[in-house]
Amino acid sequence: MKFDVFGLPTSLQQPASQNDWNAAMLGFLAHSAVTPTHLMAVLKAEPGFALGHAVKGMFYLLLGRRELLDVAKSDLVNAKQALAQGQATARERSYVQALDIWMTGKPSGAVQLLEQVLRDHAEDALAMKMSHAIRFVLGDVAGMRRSVERVLPAYGTDHAAHGYLLGCHAFALEETGEYDRAEIAGRQALWTAPDDAWGLHAVAHVYDMTGNAKKGLDWIAGRDGAWAHCNNFRYHVWWHKALMHLDQGQTEAALALYDRDIRGDKTDDYRDISNATSLLSRLELEGVDVGNRWQELADLSAARTEDGCLIFADLHYLLALSADRRDAEVGSLLRRIHRDAEASQTEIEQRMARPGVSAAEGLAAFGESRFAEAFAHLSAARADMQLAGGSHAQRDVFERLTIDAGLRAGLLDQTETILNDRLARRGSEDAYDVARRDLISIGRGQDGAHSVPAQ
């Protein structure tokens, strides 16, 4: 019996395959660009490795692309065929079952099976990170935190994933409002695992939520080693840096990062498009002319109107299409979201219904300068926006659009209420908060100075 880097038994037969499998798992934890290379090497050498096929299918599902669903389905077939050979461990079989139930439209079911794996094998960092990733897509931040904290005692300093677990804990703490603890955990994560991009980015989130952009820039500076090795996640770290520049009014620096690093590679991954669209939206809300940058995003988004894999992705496609005045494609995307919402068969379709329909209609109305209508729809979506997935920082673009819609519609009292709620969820005011409160004061005929509600 062979054992993997986490000390768990594996059905792999060849030492070289075991080395590649260890590298693939550690790469997944580190968001490394070489992860698929190692995984494919494992499956080429040992095509009967059911766990490898199952994980490959899960990776494809996380990408949120319609055309990859058939690829994941093929991975499930291969995994089940491998199971028939009878070499897989019970733990490995559970992963295949998790992929199977996910393919039926129940990612939360996959999470529950992975959590059962963790109850039996708390030290299985692959299950920990996969559960973390799926919960992130589902917007289940409380579950992310419970999952990580449940297995923390099993990860001593000698565990190969100790630092990466701390990074996951840091992010879960940040998303549940424990900013001080999150910063400490994230710093410990990077000290333990210098390539833990997730831990680095968790601390960046803390500074975003606490309105400390300067400290955030200081944190990222000189730590390229934590994320230079990454897959497209590195664009997301650049995005955080651009947001910090924007918060300090350094719009030229933000645009330079956009052109060179965030969209230097014209990828069509929904996560990369979400980085780009949300940054351009924020810039435009601050009165910055972004030129023709919307066009390439709209071109890519126009090809995704029928995807329906994630409402988070759809809303960012809609941002690009609305900004570039692609009325026909906006209409197509809205109709598809409505169809999925009416079906509500899968967990993803249920999220199309809530918060998807209201949020999408609000974004479309904002793009057409129907600000009172935009405010009504976006306000209606607010209570459920976490179900769209992503982080507080990522969803904040929808919050800003809601607030700006209210201001432009002259709904000052209602807008101030949302600003107060936004502030209560964050650790401190940021430049956006200050500027909008000044606009409310001016709108009321005051001198522009504002008062922040007591926390």
C-alpha positions in Angstrom: 0.0 0.0 0.0 1.3 3.4 -1.0 0.6 6.7 0.8 0.3 10.2 -0.5 1.9 13.4 0.8 -0.9 13.8 3.4 -0.3 10.3 4.7 -3.4 8.7 3.2 -3.5 5.4 1.4 -3.8 5.5 -2.4 -4.5 3.0 -5.1 -1.7 4.3 -7.4 0.9 1.7 -8.3 3.9 3.5 -9.7 6.2 5.8 -7.7 6.4 8.4 -10.5 2.6 8.6 -10.6 2.5 9.1 -6.8 5.0 11.9 -7.2 2.8 13.6 -9.9 -0.3 13.1 -7.8 1.3 14.7 -4.8 2.4 17.6 -7.0 -1.1 17.9 -8.4 -2.7 18.1 -5.0 -0.2 20.6 -3.7 -0.6 22.6 -6.9 -4.3 22.7 -6.4 -3.8 24.1 -2.9 -1.4 26.7 -4.2 -3.5 27.6 -7.3 -0.5 26.6 -9.4 -0.4 26.7 -13.2 1.3 23.3 -13.4 -1.5 21.4 -11.6 -3.2 20.1 -14.8 0.2 18.9 -16.2 0.8 16.7 -13.1 -2.8 15.4 -13.1 -2.7 14.5 -16.8 0.7 12.7 -16.2 -1.0 10.6 -13.5 -3.9 9.6 -15.7 -1.7 8.9 -18.6 0.4 6.5 -16.6 -2.4 5.0 -14.6 -5.8 5.4 -16.4 -7.4 3.2 -13.8 -7.0 5.8 -11.1 -10.6 6.7 -10.3 -9.8 9.5 -7.9 -7.8 11.3 -10.6 -10.7 11.2 -13.1 -13.1 12.4 -10.4 -10.9 15.4 -9.5 -10.4 16.3 -13.1 -14.2 16.4 -13.6 -14.6 18.6 -10.5 -11.9 20.9 -11.8 -13.9 21.3 -15.1 -17.1 22.0 -13.2 -15.5 24.7 -11.2 -14.6 26.5 -14.4 -18.3 27.3 -15.0 -18.4 26.8 -18.8 -21.2 25.1 -20.6 -19.0 23.2 -23.1 -17.0 21.6 -20.3 -20.0 19.9 -18.8 -19.7 17.1 -21.4 -16.0 16.8 -20.6 -16.8 16.4 -16.9 -19.4 13.8 -17.8 -16.8 11.9 -19.7 -14.5 12.1 -16.6 -17.3 10.6 -14.5 -17.7 7.7 -17.0 -13.9 7.1 -16.8 -14.0 7.3 -13.0 -16.8 4.7 -12.8 -15.0 2.4 -15.2 -11.9 2.7 -13.1 -14.0 1.8 -10.0 -15.1 -1.4 -11.7 -11.5 -2.6 -11.6 -11.8 -2.8 -7.8 -8.6 -1.1 -6.8 -10.0 2.2 -5.4 -10.1 2.8 -1.7 -13.3 3.7 0.0 -12.2 7.3 0.3 -11.4 7.5 -3.5 -14.9 6.0 -4.2 -16.4 8.9 -2.3 -14.9 11.4 -4.6 -16.5 9.7 -7.6 -19.8 9.8 -5.8 -19.3 13.5 -5.2 -18.7 14.2 -8.9 -21.7 12.1 -9.7 -24.1 14.0 -7.5 -22.6 17.3 -8.6 -23.4 16.4 -12.2 -27.0 16.1 -11.3 -27.1 19.8 -10.4 -26.5 19.4 -6.7 -23.1 20.8 -5.8 -24.1 21.0 -2.2 -24.5 17.2 -2.3 -20.9 16.9 -3.4 -19.9 19.1 -0.5 -21.7 16.8 1.9 -19.9 13.8 0.6 -16.5 15.6 0.8 -17.4 16.5 4.4 -18.0 12.8 5.1 -14.5 12.1 3.7 -13.2 14.8 6.1 -15.0 13.2 9.1 -13.2 10.0 8.3 -9.9 11.5 7.1 -9.6 15.1 8.5 -6.1 15.3 7.2 -7.3 15.0 3.5 -6.4 18.5 2.3 -7.7 17.7 -1.2 -11.2 17.2 0.2 -10.8 20.3 2.4 -9.8 22.5 -0.4 -12.4 21.1 -2.8 -15.2 21.6 -0.3 -13.9 25.1 0.3 -13.9 25.9 -3.4 -17.5 24.6 -4.0 -18.8 26.4 -1.0 -17.2 29.6 -2.3 -19.1 29.2 -5.6 -22.4 28.6 -3.6 -21.8 31.6 -1.3 -21.7 29.4 1.8 -19.1 31.3 3.8 -20.4 30.0 7.2 -20.0 26.5 5.9 -16.5 27.3 4.6 -15.5 28.4 8.1 -17.1 25.4 9.9 -15.4 23.0 7.5 -12.0 24.4 8.0 -12.3 24.8 11.8 -13.6 21.3 12.1 -10.3 19.8 10.7 -7.8 22.3 12.1 -6.7 20.1 15.0 -5.6 17.4 12.5 -3.1 19.7 10.8 0.1 19.9 12.8 3.0 22.0 11.7 4.4 18.8 10.0 1.4 18.4 7.8 2.2 19.2 4.2 -0.9 21.3 3.8 -0.7 23.2 7.2 0.0 26.6 5.6 -2.7 26.2 2.9 -5.3 25.3 5.6 -4.4 28.4 7.4 -4.9 30.4 4.2 -8.4 28.9 3.8 -9.1 29.7 7.4 -8.0 33.3 6.9 -10.3 33.7 4.0 -13.3 32.1 5.8 -12.6 34.4 8.8 -12.5 37.5 6.6 -15.7 36.6 4.8 -17.5 36.1 8.2 -16.3 39.5 9.5 -13.4 38.4 11.8 -10.9 40.8 10.2 -8.2 40.9 12.9 -8.1 37.1 13.2 -8.1 36.8 9.4 -5.1 39.0 9.0 -3.2 37.0 11.6 -4.1 33.6 10.1 -3.3 34.9 6.5 0.2 36.1 7.6 0.8 32.8 9.3 -0.3 30.9 6.2 2.2 32.8 4.0 5.0 32.3 6.5 4.3 28.6 6.6 3.6 28.1 2.9 5.4 30.9 0.9 3.4 30.0 -2.3 0.0 30.2 -0.6 -1.6 32.7 -2.9 -5.0 32.2 -1.2 -3.6 33.2 2.1 -2.0 36.3 0.6 -5.2 37.2 -1.1 -7.2 36.7 2.2 -5.1 39.4 3.8 -5.7 41.7 0.8 -9.4 41.1 1.4 -9.0 42.2 5.0 -7.5 45.5 3.9 -10.2 46.0 1.3 -13.0 45.5 3.9 -11.3 47.7 6.5 -10.7 50.5 4.0 -6.9 50.4 4.4 -5.7 50.5 0.8 -2.2 51.8 1.5 -1.5 49.0 3.9 -2.9 46.6 1.3 -0.4 47.8 -1.3 2.4 47.5 1.2 1.3 43.9 1.9 1.3 42.9 -1.7 4.5 44.7 -2.6 7.5 42.4 -2.7 5.5 39.2 -2.3 5.3 38.2 -5.9 6.7 34.7 -5.0 3.3 34.0 -3.4 1.4 34.2 -6.7 3.8 34.4 -9.7 3.4 30.7 -10.1 -0.4 30.8 -10.2 -2.8 30.0 -12.9 -5.3 32.8 -13.8 -5.6 33.4 -10.1 -2.7 35.8 -10.5 -4.9 38.1 -12.4 -7.2 38.3 -9.4 -4.3 39.4 -7.2 -3.5 42.1 -9.7 -7.2 43.1 -9.5 -6.9 43.5 -5.8 -3.9 45.8 -6.3 -5.9 47.8 -8.8 -8.8 48.3 -6.4 -6.3 49.6 -3.8 -5.0 52.2 -6.2 -8.5 53.2 -7.1 -9.5 53.6 -3.5 -6.6 56.1 -3.3 -7.7 58.0 -6.4 -4.8 56.6 -8.5 -6.9 55.8 -11.5 -4.0 55.8 -14.0 -2.3 53.2 -11.9 -5.4 51.1 -11.9 -5.8 51.3 -15.7 -2.2 50.5 -16.2 -2.6 47.3 -14.1 -5.7 46.5 -16.1 -4.0 46.8 -19.5 -0.7 45.1 -18.5 -1.7 42.4 -16.0 -5.4 42.0 -15.5 -6.3 41.8 -19.3 -2.8 41.4 -20.7 -3.9 37.9 -21.6 -7.3 38.1 -23.3 -8.8 35.0 -21.7 -12.4 34.1 -21.6 -12.5 32.5 -18.1 -15.5 33.9 -16.3 -13.3 34.8 -13.3 -11.0 36.9 -15.4 -14.0 38.6 -17.1 -15.4 39.3 -13.6 -12.2 40.9 -12.5 -12.2 43.1 -15.6 -15.8 44.1 -15.8 -16.1 44.9 -12.1 -12.9 47.1 -12.3 -14.1 49.0 -15.3 -17.5 49.5 -13.7 -16.0 50.9 -10.6 -13.8 53.2 -12.7 -16.8 54.5 -14.6 -18.7 55.1 -11.4 -15.8 57.4 -10.5 -16.1 59.3 -13.8 -13.1 57.7 -15.5 -13.2 57.3 -19.3 -12.2 53.7 -19.9 -12.1 54.1 -23.7 -12.9 51.0 -25.8 -11.9 48.5 -23.2 -15.5 47.2 -22.9 -15.5 46.0 -26.5 -13.3 42.9 -26.1 -15.2 41.9 -22.9 -18.5 42.3 -24.6 -17.3 40.2 -27.5 -16.4 37.4 -25.2 -19.6 37.8 -23.1 -21.8 37.7 -26.2 -20.7 34.1 -26.7 -21.7 33.1 -23.2 -25.4 34.3 -23.0 -26.6 30.6 -23.1 -24.1 29.2 -20.6 -26.2 29.3 -17.4 -23.5 27.6 -15.3 -23.3 30.3 -12.6 -25.3 33.4 -12.0 -22.1 35.1 -10.7 -20.7 34.7 -14.2 -23.9 35.8 -16.0 -24.1 39.0 -14.0 -20.6 40.0 -15.0 -21.3 39.1 -18.7 -24.3 41.4 -18.4 -22.1 44.2 -17.1 -19.9 44.0 -20.2 -22.8 43.7 -22.6 -24.7 46.6 -21.1 -21.7 48.8 -21.0 -21.0 48.2 -24.7 -24.6 48.7 -25.6 -25.2 45.2 -26.9 -28.9 45.4 -26.6 -29.7 42.1 -28.5 -27.3 40.1 -26.4 -28.5 41.7 -23.1 -32.0 40.6 -24.1 -30.9 37.1 -24.9 -29.1 36.8 -21.6 -32.0 38.2 -19.6 -34.5 35.8 -21.3 -32.2 32.8 -20.5 -31.9 33.8 -16.9 -35.7 34.0 -16.7 -36.1 30.6 -18.3 -33.6 29.0 -15.8 -35.3 30.8 -12.9 -38.7 29.4 -14.0 -37.3 25.9 -14.2 -35.5 26.0 -10.8 -34.6 22.3 -11.1 -31.0 22.6 -10.0 -29.2 24.6 -7.3 -27.7 26.8 -9.9 -31.1 27.5 -11.5 -32.5 28.3 -8.1 -29.8 31.0 -7.9 -30.9 32.3 -11.3 -34.3 32.9 -9.6 -32.9 34.4 -6.4 -31.0 36.7 -6.6 -30.4 36.4 -10.3 -33.6 37.8 -11.9 -33.7 40.9 -9.8 -30.0 41.6 -10.0 -29.9 41.1 -13.8 -32.9 43.3 -14.4 -31.3 45.9 -12.2 -28.0 45.8 -14.1 -29.8 46.1 -17.5 -31.9 49.0 -16.3 -28.8 50.8 -15.0 -27.1 50.3 -18.4 -30.1 52.1 -20.0 -30.0 54.9 -17.4 -33.4 53.8 -15.9 -32.0 54.5 -12.4 -35.1 54.4 -10.3 -36.0 51.0 -11.8 -32.4 49.8 -11.4 -32.4 50.8 -7.8 -35.7 48.9 -7.2 -34.4 45.7 -8.7 -30.9 45.8 -7.3 -32.3 46.7 -3.8 -34.6 43.7 -4.1 -31.6 41.4 -4.8 -29.4 42.7 -2.0 -30.6 40.3 0.8 -29.7 37.3 -1.4 -26.7 38.4 -3.3 -24.3 36.2 -1.3 -26.0 33.2 -2.9 -24.5 34.3 -6.2 -21.1 33.2 -4.8 -17.9 35.1 -4.9 -16.5 37.3 -2.1 -17.7 40.4 -0.4 -15.1 42.4 -2.4 -16.3 40.9 -5.7 -20.0 41.5 -5.0 -19.3 45.1 -3.9 -19.6 46.2 -7.5 -23.3 45.4 -7.4 -23.6 47.3 -4.1 -21.9 50.3 -5.6 -24.2 50.2 -8.7 -27.2 50.0 -6.3 -26.0 53.0 -4.4 -25.2 55.0 -7.5 -28.6 54.1 -9.0 -30.3 55.5 -5.9 -28.2 58.7 -6.0 -29.0 59.3 -9.7 -32.7 58.6 -9.1 -32.7 61.1 -6.2 -33.6 58.5 -3.6 -31.3 59.9 -1.0 -32.8 58.5 2.2 -33.1 54.9 0.8 -29.5 55.2 -0.6 -28.2 56.4 2.7 -29.8 53.4 4.4 -27.9 51.0 2.1 -24.6 53.0 2.6 -25.1 52.5 6.4 -25.7 48.8 5.9 -22.7 48.5 3.7 -20.5 50.2 6.3 -21.9 47.9 9.0 -20.8 44.9 7.1 -17.3 46.3 6.5 -14.6 47.2 9.0 -14.4 50.8 8.2 -15.4 53.5 5.6 -13.5 53.6 2.3 -13.1 56.4 -0.3 -16.3 55.3 -2.1 -18.3 55.6 1.1 -16.9 59.1 1.9 -17.6 60.4 -1.6 -21.2 59.1 -1.7 -22.1 60.5 1.7 -20.8 63.8 0.5 -23.1 63.6 -2.5 -26.0 62.9 -0.3 -25.2 65.9 1.8 -24.9 68.1 -1.2 -28.2 66.7 -2.5 -29.8 67.8 0.7 -28.5 71.3 0.3 -25.8 70.8 2.9 -22.1 71.7 2.6 -20.9 68.2 1.6 -19.5 67.2 4.9 -21.0 64.0 6.2 -21.3 62.2 9.4 -20.6 58.5 9.7 -23.1 56.5 11.8 -21.7 55.1 15.0 -20.5 51.5 14.8 
